[in-house]
Amino acid sequence: MKLKLLLATLILCGFAVGPAAGQTLLFSGGEDVDFTCVNGTCTVYTATTSYRAGWARASYGAAATTTDPPGNRFATPTFTANAEIWIHAQYCNLDGACNTNTTSTSNAQLLRVFTTNGNPSLIVRGTGTAGQLKISSRTSGGTFTDLVTCTAAFNAPLTQLDLHINYAASGSVTLYKNS
């Protein structure tokens, strides 16, 4: 079983609190050199059903695992702290062609957002049910607290995933499916 964030359009954007003129694009990647495979056992898929051909030439995948941290994973360059962050990607799970998207591995980590001290404090994880995902917080000691479980399943091939994190004021985190 695979969980994949697709190389096709992973964009991490940080927005300073204030007017639109203060927006800053912190990272935008669409090639294999833009991502680092941790532990070297990640897979590149070239089946055109696993990525948007107009935006990329392949997608990345790694076997789903509940290990913390996941043994096989992709990482982006580190960028500076921001009060507001948007993360955009194309997502599919299971096989390399994104054909069989019916489940997610319970507690497998799909997307990890780090604090400035290196703690992955917000994590999008699988629920084990019909492609559903959940957002969890994580303490520096490794204790997880599930914040919310998505009602819509992320089980269609190439589902658009947008994660909005706002650390300002009381804070919020929102996961969007297909906008």
NORTA-V302546 format. One record per residue. RES is the residue in three letters. SS is DSSP state (2 for helix, 1 for strand, 0 for the rest). PSI is psi in radians with two decimals (none if undefined). BURIAL is b if it has 9 or more other C-alpha atoms within 8 Angstrom, else e. Layout:
res & ss & psi & burial
RES & SS & PSI & BURIAL
RES & SS & PSI & BURIAL
//
This chain:
res & ss & psi & burial
MET & 0 & 2.36 & e
LYS & 1 & 2.51 & b
LEU & 1 & 2.29 & b
LYS & 1 & 2.34 & b
LEU & 1 & 2.16 & b
LEU & 1 & 2.33 & b
LEU & 1 & -0.41 & b
ALA & 1 & -0.89 & b
THR & 1 & 0.63 & b
LEU & 1 & 2.06 & b
ILE & 1 & 2.20 & b
LEU & 1 & 2.14 & b
CYS & 1 & 2.39 & b
GLY & 1 & 2.34 & b
PHE & 1 & 2.19 & b
ALA & 0 & 2.59 & b
VAL & 0 & 2.23 & e
GLY & 0 & -2.81 & e
PRO & 0 & 2.85 & e
ALA & 2 & -0.50 & e
ALA & 2 & -0.29 & e
GLY & 2 & 0.08 & b
GLN & 1 & 2.49 & b
THR & 1 & 2.22 & e
LEU & 1 & 2.04 & b
LEU & 1 & -0.57 & e
PHE & 1 & 2.40 & b
SER & 1 & 2.12 & b
GLY & 0 & 2.49 & b
GLY & 0 & 0.15 & b
GLU & 0 & 2.78 & b
ASP & 2 & -0.52 & e
VAL & 2 & -0.21 & e
ASP & 2 & -0.17 & b
PHE & 0 & 2.59 & b
THR & 1 & 2.25 & e
CYS & 1 & 2.07 & b
VAL & 1 & 2.24 & b
ASN & 0 & -0.01 & e
GLY & 0 & 0.32 & e
THR & 0 & 0.65 & e
CYS & 0 & 2.79 & b
THR & 1 & 2.46 & e
VAL & 1 & 2.24 & e
TYR & 1 & 2.37 & b
THR & 0 & 0.04 & e
ALA & 0 & 2.20 & b
THR & 2 & -0.22 & b
THR & 2 & -0.16 & b
SER & 2 & 0.04 & b
TYR & 0 & 2.88 & b
ARG & 0 & 1.89 & b
ALA & 0 & -0.44 & e
GLY & 0 & -0.20 & e
TRP & 0 & -0.31 & e
ALA & 0 & 3.04 & b
ARG & 0 & -0.05 & b
ALA & 0 & 3.02 & b
SER & 1 & 2.79 & b
TYR & 1 & 2.63 & b
GLY & 1 & 2.73 & b
ALA & 1 & 2.57 & b
ALA & 1 & 2.41 & b
ALA & 0 & 2.39 & b
THR & 0 & 2.63 & b
THR & 0 & 0.05 & b
THR & 0 & 2.47 & e
ASP & 0 & 1.96 & e
PRO & 0 & 2.80 & e
PRO & 0 & 2.38 & b
GLY & 0 & -0.72 & b
ASN & 0 & 2.10 & b
ARG & 1 & 2.86 & b
PHE & 1 & 2.58 & b
ALA & 1 & 2.65 & e
THR & 0 & 2.90 & e
PRO & 0 & 2.62 & e
THR & 0 & 2.46 & e
PHE & 0 & 2.95 & e
THR & 0 & 2.79 & e
ALA & 0 & 2.53 & e
ASN & 0 & 2.65 & e
ALA & 0 & -0.40 & b
GLU & 1 & 2.31 & b
ILE & 1 & 2.41 & b
TRP & 1 & 2.36 & b
ILE & 1 & 2.24 & b
HIS & 1 & 2.37 & b
ALA & 1 & 2.87 & b
GLN & 1 & 2.39 & b
TYR & 1 & 2.50 & b
CYS & 1 & 2.84 & b
ASN & 1 & 2.89 & b
LEU & 0 & -2.19 & b
ASP & 0 & 2.84 & b
GLY & 0 & -0.37 & b
ALA & 0 & 0.04 & b
CYS & 0 & 0.64 & b
ASN & 0 & -0.63 & b
THR & 0 & 1.48 & e
ASN & 0 & 1.24 & b
THR & 0 & -0.30 & e
THR & 0 & 2.98 & b
SER & 0 & 2.56 & b
THR & 0 & 2.25 & b
SER & 0 & 2.18 & b
ASN & 0 & 0.11 & b
ALA & 0 & 2.38 & b
GLN & 1 & 2.11 & b
LEU & 1 & -0.77 & b
LEU & 1 & 2.24 & e
ARG & 1 & 2.26 & b
VAL & 1 & 2.17 & e
PHE & 1 & 2.61 & b
THR & 0 & 3.03 & b
THR & 0 & -0.35 & e
ASN & 0 & 0.19 & e
GLY & 0 & 0.16 & e
ASN & 0 & 2.22 & b
PRO & 1 & 1.57 & b
SER & 1 & -0.46 & b
LEU & 1 & 2.25 & b
ILE & 1 & 2.30 & b
VAL & 1 & 2.16 & b
ARG & 1 & 2.80 & b
GLY & 1 & 2.72 & b
THR & 0 & -0.32 & b
GLY & 0 & 0.03 & b
THR & 0 & 2.11 & b
ALA & 0 & 0.82 & b
GLY & 0 & 0.21 & b
GLN & 0 & 2.56 & b
LEU & 1 & 2.79 & b
LYS & 1 & 2.75 & b
ILE & 1 & 2.24 & b
SER & 1 & 2.61 & b
SER & 1 & 2.76 & b
ARG & 1 & 2.26 & b
THR & 0 & 2.91 & b
SER & 0 & -0.35 & e
GLY & 0 & -0.04 & e
GLY & 0 & 0.25 & e
THR & 0 & 2.21 & e
PHE & 1 & 2.49 & e
THR & 1 & 2.09 & e
ASP & 1 & 2.16 & b
LEU & 1 & -0.73 & e
VAL & 1 & 2.57 & e
THR & 1 & 2.29 & b
CYS & 0 & 2.42 & e
THR & 0 & -0.50 & e
ALA & 0 & 2.37 & e
ALA & 0 & 2.43 & b
PHE & 0 & 1.17 & b
ASN & 0 & 0.22 & b
ALA & 0 & 2.60 & e
PRO & 0 & 2.39 & b
LEU & 0 & 1.22 & b
THR & 1 & 2.31 & b
GLN & 1 & 2.32 & b
LEU & 1 & 2.18 & b
ASP & 1 & 2.23 & b
LEU & 1 & 2.16 & b
HIS & 1 & 2.16 & b
ILE & 1 & 2.22 & b
ASN & 1 & 1.86 & b
TYR & 0 & -0.15 & b
ALA & 0 & 2.71 & e
ALA & 0 & -2.08 & e
SER & 0 & -0.20 & e
GLY & 0 & 2.63 & e
SER & 1 & 2.74 & e
VAL & 1 & 2.30 & e
THR & 1 & 2.33 & e
LEU & 1 & 2.19 & e
TYR & 1 & 2.46 & b
LYS & 1 & 2.16 & b
ASN & 0 & 0.88 & e
SER & 0 & none & e
//
